[in-house]
């Protein structure tokens, strides 16, 4: 290896090491506590807000199709939505999507939370906490209750779902053809974390698959919160991408599990049973059918 190649290799390692550890405001921080924080002047200079959706007249929608998708967090392309699952030792700008949503639901920044993907029934914070936390009384606590009519706190076990327990995300969105611009567009409507019930953490040996939809968030109302939260950008760590941008630009891998149809929006697995391969092919068929709508628009 020539001297020039050695120098370039060393510089590459140095640059790669620096960018891998770069964090928000690290170059302007006077103390380690300033890393990840922006001054008021920086915030005013950035004027950082989510890109607003343009107005779409109903008369301009030539065609539309609503689809529900699964974002499997085991897929590498979806890792930015999953990690970091341990946020104790990570900078303030690094949070998983689940942590961002739950934190802002609890502090009141996100209020449009529902029980289903049709957004018909709102859920309160108390309802959500009942899904995320499971309390169990030990045998000693039961004996104490039978003898004294009360249970000490030390005999109550609490199991809480965290970011590491989320196995997938489910989203609902609408594809539509804007005839004014002659373009096929996508609008994300809702997002939902899916995990095993908190009770499964108390009884891990049961081996029961009890995946449930924890809650549905109306996405347009959560855009400002998701824009402030940054996901990891594996291509350039000095330019993190917001969750709002990541989801709106569809930088994830999704599998269609349902589309609106005359059979009451029945899911794919309801008419293709016990055949994962055929279900996947059906998902691809639905995607291809949607993509062909725009192509057929320009065929005469």
N, C-alpha and C positions, 0 to 999 in steps of 0.2 A: 504494500500500500504506500503510495507516494505521500510526501509531506503535506501537499495541498489537500489530499483526501482526508488525512488525519485531522487537519485543522477544521475542515468543513464538518467532519463527523463530530468533533468535540463541540463546535458551535451548535450543531443540531441537538446534541444532548443537553447542552446548557439551555437553549431556547425551549426545548421540550419540557425540561424540568421546571423552568420558570412559569411557562404557560399552564402547566398542570397544577401549580399551586397558586396561580393568580386568583385574587378575589376582588370583590367589589371595593373600590376606593383604596386599595392597598398601596398605591403609589403616592397618595396624598395623606395617608394616615400618620399622625404624629405619635400615637400610642397604639398598641395592639387592640385596645378597646374601640378605636376608630374604624377598624376594618369592618366593612359591611355596612357602614353608616354613611349617609350623605348629608352634607350641610344644607341649610335652607337655601343658600345661594345656588348650590348644585341642583337642588330640586326645582327651583324656579327656572334655572337655565335649561334643564332637560324638558320641562313642560310635557312630562311623560304621561300620556293617556292612551287607552286602547283606541285603535282605529275605528271610528264609528261606521256602523252599517249604513249603506245608502238606502234611501227610500225606494221601495218597490211597490208600484201600483198593482193591484190585483188584476187589472186588465192587461198588464204586461206579462203575466204568467201564462205562457202558452201550454205548459205541461208541468206536472209535479208528481213526485213519488216520495212517500215517507218510508224510511227504513230504520231498523234497529240493528245495532252492531255490537259485537263482543270484542273488546280489546284485551287479548290474553297477555298478562304480565310476565309470562314465561318466555315470550318472544323477545329477542335482543333489541329489536327496533323500538319496543315499548318500555325499555328500562328507564328512560327519563321520567316516565309517569310513576314509577315504582320507588326508585331510590332517591335519597337515602332513607332507609327504614329506621336507622338509629340516628336521631337528630341531636343527641346530647353533646357530641363533640364536633359538630359541623357548624360552620358559620351561619349567621342569622339569615343569609340570603339563600341558603340551601334547605329546602323542605320538600317532602314528597307531596304529590297532589292531594292525597288523602288528608295529610296533616293540615294543609292549607285550607281545605274546605271545612273540616271539623272545627278548627280553631276559629274561623270566621263565622261559622254558624253559632258557636258558643258565645262569641263576643257581640253578636248582633249585626255584623256587617253583611251577612247573607240571611235573608228572611224568606225567600221563595224556595221553600223545601217541601217536597210532596212525597206521598207514599207510593205513587205509581208513575209510569211514563206518560200518562195522559193528563197529569197535573190537575186532577179533580179534587183531591183531598190534601189539604195542608197538614204538615206535621210540626208539632211544637218541639222545643228543645227537650222537654221532658220525655216526649215520645221517642226521640232519637237516642237519648241516653239509656232508655230502657232496652234498646236494641244493641247498644255498644258495650253495656256492662252487665255482667251476670254475678249475682251474689249467692253464696252457698254457706250454710251453717254447718260447722263440723259436728261430729258426734258428741264431743264434749259440750258444745254450745246447746245442742238439743237436750242433753241431760240437765244442763243448767236451767234451760227454759221450763222444762217439766217440773223442776224442783222449786225454782224461784220466780218463774214467770217473766224472766228477762234474759237477755244474752249480751255478754260483754263483747266489745268491738273486736277483741283479739281472737274470738272464736268465729268470726265471719270472714270468709274468704271472698275477695272480689277479683274478677277476671275482666280485663278491659281489652277490647279490640284495638290494635294499633296498625300502623302502616304496613308492617310485615305480614299481617293476616289477610290483607286484601289480595285476592287471587285474580280478579279481572275487573274491568270497567265496562259498563254498558252505556251506550249512547243512543240517543234518538235524534235524527236529523232529517232534513227535507232537501231533496234534489229538485231543482226547478229550472225551467227553460225561460230565460228572459228574452222575449221576442224583440224588445226595443234594442238590446245590445247583441242579440243573436248568440247568446252564450249560455252554456250549462253551468249553473252555480249550485253551491251547497251552503246550507245554513244549519248550524248545530243548535238544537233546541234544548236538550237535556242530557245530564250525565249522572251516572249512578255507580257507587262502589259496591262490589259483590264480595262477600266473605262468608266463611262458616260462622254459625251463630257463636256468640261469646260463651255459651254453655259448653261448646266442644273443647274449649281450653281447660275447663274444669274436669272433663272426662275424656282425655285424649285416647284412651284405650278402646273407646267404643267404635272407632273407625267408621263413623256414620257421616256420609256426605250430606251436609245440611246447609249448602250455600244459599244465601238469601240476598235480596236486594235491600241494602241498608236504608237508603233514602235516594230520592231523585231531586236534583237541583236544576232549577230553571236557568239555563246557561246564560242567556243575554243579561240577566240581572246580576250575575256573578263575574262578569267580564272585567270590571275594574279591579276586583280583588285578585283575579287570576293574572291580570296584566302586571301587577306589582310583584307577584311571586315568580321567581325565576327557576327554570329547569336547567339541567346540565347540558351544555353544548359540547359534544365530544369532538367536534371539528375545530373549535376555537373557544377555549375556556375563558378568554378575556371578553367574549361577547355572549353571555348567557341568553337564552331564549325564554320568553315568558310562556306560561302555560296557556294563556289566551292565544298567543301567536301559534304555538305548537298545535293546539287543537283546531283552530280555524283553518290553518294551512294543511291539516290532515297529515301531519308528520308522524303517523302511527300506522300499525297494521291492524285492520279490523276485519271481522267475519260477519257477514249479514246473517242474522238468525230470525229475522221477521221483516215483512213488508206489509203495507196496507193492502188488504184484499177483500173480496166479497164475502169470504168465510169468517168474518169477524176478526181480521188481522191475525189469523192463525200462524203459529210459528213453523219454521221449517221442520223441526223435529216432530211436529204433530202429523205431518203427512209423509215424512220419510223417517221411519222408525229403525232404531238399532243398526244404523249404517252410517258411521261417521264420514266415510269417504264420499258417499253420495250426498250427504248434507253439505260437505265442503264444496262439491261440484255444483250443487244447487245455489250456494252462496255466490260462487263465481259466475253462474249464469245470470243471476239477478244484477250483479255489477256490470256484466257485459251488456245486458239489455239497457241499462241506464246510460252507459257510455255511448251506445249506438244511437241514442236519441239525438245527440248533438251532431253526430256524423250524418245521420239521415236528413237533418235539417238543410244541409248544403248539397244534397243529391237531388237531381231533377229527373 
